[in-house]
Amino acid sequence: MRTKPTVYLDHAAATPLDPRVAEAMVPYLRAEYGNPSALYALGRAAREAVDNARETVARILNCRAAEIVFTGSGTESDNLAVFGVAKNYAHNSPHPSLTSDALKGRSPTEASDLGEGADTNTPLRVRGGRGVTKGHLITTAIEHHAVLNPCRALEKEDYAVTYLKVEHDGLITPEQLRAAIRPDTVLISIMYANNEIGTIEPIAALTRAVRAWKKEHGRKENDPPFFHTDACQAAGYLDMDVGRLGVDLLTLNASKIYGPKGVGALYVRRGIKLQPCIYGGGQEFGLRSGTENVAAIVGMGKALELVVRLRDQEIKRLSGLRDRLIAGILARVEGAELNGHPTQRLPNNVNISISGIEGEAMLFYLDEHGISAATGSACESAGPDPSHVVQALGKSRDAARSSIRFTLGRGTMKDDVEYVLEVLPGIVQKLRHK
């Protein structure tokens, strides 16, 4: 066995800063320190840098620059999308909330027929609201907590929320989504690619189903419901053209694409009005006040430009390494099972449940061998509960507790994969005999 290396396989949590991104940022950390709102030369230079980055992001998303709002993170972008739409389009709806009296005597699947045109075989769970709702939101049981927790907060403010159950591989179907739409639905938020299991949702097909519903019900383009997708994990590998995707709002995060931490973006289609999340001087079109982090914004633009340029070659390279790692683990470790869709998944994502072990204990042993991995979302790693995503696939708490996520990146090589396959079986055996 070779000496202890450093094998970083947690790129879904954070990616290293690309040196080219750092180089682009340096001038705005030193000489070009002006406030973009100032009218003198230093301020104008900073404003131009922000505008150029906005144009870069807009070009890649195939949208208008005025439709890009820079934020402090992907989480903030998700919050702005969820709260911004819900609160701006709030109303008192006569549509009954699907809790308490409305659900008495009904199973969760039977409850779905309370939505117009719903298929009673569609699995969903609806919570929130007390008789009369301010509006209805639809999301999935496998979303990141940056979407789930805002939805739960809105439940306490008399909004109703439908949490769609996913198939065993993590997919949502257009028929399932359409069945859940109600006359008072204001927002649908479904992640483009899941951060834990890597499953890629059919976003274009889902948005077509929403548009068909709107057409049938006489809704115009700028009438709700609107469709938001968290594309933080997808940005490095999937099509980001918002026109082809058909989305109304889309979240990005620079730290997942070899850019700096502490900056994100939200695409907001023209015509959609949001309630601001931060009030102040009116920066970012009045939606996110505060002096812009110019260096980080510049870095985000550069990082997105680079991932698009490298996308095709990285997809091919990482898909091969991913498949080798999956096949190797399943062949060498008894009781190992893949989580997520076997093919419709991110090229860098491997999520495996290994019976008879604790995922957290596995991480410590892997770390002793120089391997960095995860049990789920890094944002939730401090919590005591096993992955809500793996459990939402219909798997047990034990399966969720024993899940391990390896996410590959630009620095991952064949030797790294072979090293993991070399040490993993021994670790599993040691844990099972403790």
N, C-alpha and C positions, 0 to 999 in steps of 0.2 A: 504493500500500500504506500502511495506517495506521501510526502510530508504534507502537513495541514495547509491547504490552500485557502483562498477567499473566493467563495462561489456565491454570488449574490443572485438569488432567485425570488425576489419580492418586488419586481418592477411595477406591479399593480398598486403597491403602496406608495412608492416614490421612485423616480428615475434620477440617475446622476445628471448633473448639469453639463450639457454639451459644451465643450470649449469654445465652439463658434458662437454659441449663445452668450456665454460669459464675455467674450470679446465684444459683441455688439452692445452689451449692457454697460461696460466699463466707462465710456465717456459720460454717461448719465448718472454715474455714481461719483464722479470726480468733477470734471470741468463744466459739464452742462447740467448744472444743479438748479436751474431756474424753475419757478412755479409756472405751470402751463397756463394759468389764468392771468399772468402778468403781461403787460403790453410792451415792455422793453425787450431788447434783443435776446437776453437769456431766456426770458419767458416764451418768446416766439419760437425759439429753437426747441424748447421742450414741447410746446404745442405741436410743432411740426412732427416731432418724433412720435408723439401719441397718435396723431392723425395718420402717419405712415403705417404704423402698426395696425391701426384699425382698418385701413385699406387692405393690408395684407390678409388679415383674418377674413374680411368680407370677400375678397377675391377667391379664397380657398373654399368658403362656404357658398359662393355664388349668390351673394346678397348685396344689399346696399351698405355702405359704411355706417350710415345713420341707424342701421338696425343692429349694430354691435355695441353692447354695453360692457365695459370692463369692470370687474369686481375684485374682491380680495381673495376669492377661492372658488372652487367648484361648488362647495357647500353653500356659499353665499348666493351663487347664481341659481342654485336649486331653490333656495328659500325665496329669492326675489320672484322666480317664476311662479311658485305655488302660492305664496301669500299675495304677491302682486296681482295675479289674475283673480284669485278668490275674493279678495277684498274689493277690488275695483268693480267686479261684476256681481257683487252680493245683492241679493234681493230676498224678499219674504215670499217663499214659494208655498203653494197649497199642497205640493206633492208630499205625501207622508214620509217621514223618516223611517228607515227600515230597522227600527229597534223597538224594544218594549212591546206595546200592544200590536204594532204592525207585524211583528214576527212571531206572535204567540201561535203555537201549534204548527209552525212551518220549519222545515229543515232549511239549512243555508242554500241548497240548490233550489228549493221551492220558492224561496224569497225572491229569486231573480225574476219571477213573472210579474212582480210589481213594476218593473221597468217596461215601458212601451215596446212591444214587439219582441219581448225577451223569450229565449228558449229556456224552458224549465230544467233542461239537463245541463245548463251552463253553471259550473261551480263558481260561486263568489261569496264574499262575506261583506256585509254592509254595516257600518257603525256610525254613530254620531247623529246629532239632530234630536230635537225634542218636540215631535209633532209637526212643527213648521220649520223648514230649513232656510238658511240664507243662500244655499247653493249646494251642489253635489259635485264631488270629485271622484275620479276613477284612477286607481293605481294598481300595482301588483304586490303580491306578498313577498317578492324577492327584491324590492327596490333597496337602494342604499338608504341609510337612516337620514341622510340629508333631504330625502323626500318623505320618508315614512314619518319622521317626527314632526315636521310641519303639518302633515295631514292629521296626525293625532292631536296636535295643538288646535287645529281648526275644528275638530270634533267637539272640543270644549266650548267653541263659540257658535254652536248651532249650525254647523255645516255637516252634511252627510258624506261619508267616504265609502266607496266600494273598493275592497281589496281583492282583486282577481286572483284566483288560484291558478297556478301554472301546471302544465303537463309534467310528467315524470322527468322530462329532459329540460324543463325550465321555460318552455315556449308558451306564448299566448297566441291564440288564433284570432283572425279578424271576426269570425262569427261570435266568438266568446265576448270580444270587446263590444261589438255592436249590440249584443243582447243586454249589455249592462248600461247603455246610454239612456238617460232619462230626460224629460223636457227641461229639468232644472240643472242639468250637468253643465258646469262652466269650464272644467279643466280635466284633461286626461294626461297623466304623466307615466310614461313607460320607458324604462332604461333601454338604450340602444344595444349595449353589450354588458352582461352582468360582471361586476367586479370580482365576485367570488368564484363562480363556476364557468364564466366565459361564454355562456350561451348568448347567441346573437338573435335578437328579436326581429321579426319581419316588419320593420317600421313602415316601409312604403306601403305594404299591404294593409297595415293597421290604419294608416292615415286615409287610405282610399275608402275604407269602411266607414270612417267618421265623415268624410265628405259626402258619401252616398246617403248617410243618415241625415245630414244637414240639408241636402237637396230635397229629399223626400218630405222633410218637415218645414220647408220654406225658409230655411236659415241662409243668410248671406255669408260671404267669406269672413267678414269681420264681426259676425255673431258667434257667441259660444255654442258648443264647446270648442276649446282650443286644445291643441296637442303639443305637449312638451316632452322632450327626451333628454335624459342625462347621457351625454356622449363622451364623458371623461375617459373611459377606458377604450372607447372605439376610435378616438381621433387618430391614433397612430396607425390604424390598420384598415379602416373601413371608409366607404364613400361619405364625404361630409357635405355634399351638395344638398342644401336645404330644399331646393326645388324638386329634385328627384325624390328626396325623402318625404316631402309633403308636410313637414313639421311647421308649427307656428313659433315654437321656442326651442332653443337647443343650448345645453350647458357644456362648457369646456373648462379644463383645468390645466395650466401650464406644467405643473409638477409631474404629470403623468406622461408628458411627451418630451422629456429631457430639457425642460425649461425651469425657471425659478419657482420656488414655493411662494405662496402668498399672492397669487394673481390668477384670476379666472375670467371668463367672459360668458355673456348670455346673448344669444341671438334672439331678437324680438321682432317678429314680422311687422312691417308697417301697417298701421291701422289697429293694432292691439294696444290697449291702454293698461298700464300697470300702476298700482299704488306703490310709491317709493318705499324702499326699505331703510334708507338713511336720509334724513333731512339735513339741510345745511345750505351751502353755497350754490347748489344747483348743478354741480358737475355731472358728467355722464347723463346728459339729457334730463337732469332733474331726478333721476332714479337712484343714484348712488353718490350722494354728495361727499366731498372730502378731496383734498389735494391728491391728484393722481400719482401713483407710484410709477414714475416715468421709466426708470430702468427695468422694472419688472414687466411692464407693458411691452417695451421694446423687446425684451427677452422672449415674451410669449409669442409675439409676431414672428421672430426669427425661428423659434423652436417649431412652430406649426409649419412654417415654410420648409424646414429641413425634413420633418417627418413625412410630408407629402412627397418630397423629392426621393426619399429613401424607401418609401412604402412598399413598392412592388418587390424589391429585392429582399427586404426584411420579412415580408409575408412568406415568401418561398423558403428562405433560410430557416426561419423560426418554426414554420409548420413542420418541417422535417425533424427538427430537434424535439419539438413537442411530441410528435407521434412516436419517436424513438423512446422518449422518457415514459410515456403512457404505456406503450407495449412492454417495455422493460420492467416496469413496476408490476404490472398485471401478471407477467410471466414469472417473476422472481419472488413475489410476496403473496403468500396464500391469504385469502380473505380480503384482498384489495379490490375496490370497486370504483369506477370512474363516476364522478358527479358532473351533470350537465350534458348537453347534446354531444354525441360522439364526433360529429363533423361540423355542425353549424355552431362553431365556437371560435373564440379568438385564437389566432395562430400562436400566441405565447402562453396560453393558459392550460395548466394541468391541475385538476382538483380531484384528489383521491381520498376515499374513506378506507381505513385499514382496521378491520375488526380486532378487538382485544387490546387496543392501545388508547392512550389519551393524547390528543393532538398537541396539547401544550407541552407535555413531557417529551414528545418527539422533537419539538422545536429546540429544546435545550440540548438534546443529544446531537441534533444536526448542527447546532451552533458550535458545539465542542469540536466538530469536524470541519468547521469553517464554512458551513452552508447556512445561508440566510433564507428562510421560507416563512410561511404564515399559516394560521389556521382559518383565516377569513379576512374580513375587512380590517385594515389597520386602525381605522377610526373607531372600531368597536372592540379591539383586542383586550381592553382593560375590563370589559364586562364579564360577569360570571356565566352567562348563558351561552350554550353552543350555537352555532350558526343558524340563524333564522332562514337563510337561503336554502341550505341543505335540507332542513326540516320541511320547507315548503315543497320540496320535490316528492314528499310523501315518505321520507326516510325517518328513521327513529332518532331520538335524542342521542343515543349511543353512536349512531352513524355520523351524526353532526359533530359530536364531541371528538370523534376520531378522524376528522377530515384534515387534510394537509393541502395547502395551495402552493404550487411552484409557479411563478410567473417569470418567463424568460425575457431577455432584452438584448440590446445591441452588443453588450459585452459578453453574452453567453456563447460559449463554444462547445464543440462536440465533446471535448475532454471533460467539461463541467458536467454534462449529462452523464457520461460514463462514470464519473466519480460518484455522483449521487447513487447511481445504480449499484456501485460497488459497496458503498457503506450502508445503504438503507436496509437491506435484509438483516444485517447483523443487529442494527438498532432495534428493529421490530422484534426480533427474537429476544433480545435483552429485556425489552419492555414487557413482553408477554410472560416472562419468567420472573418478574420482580415480585 
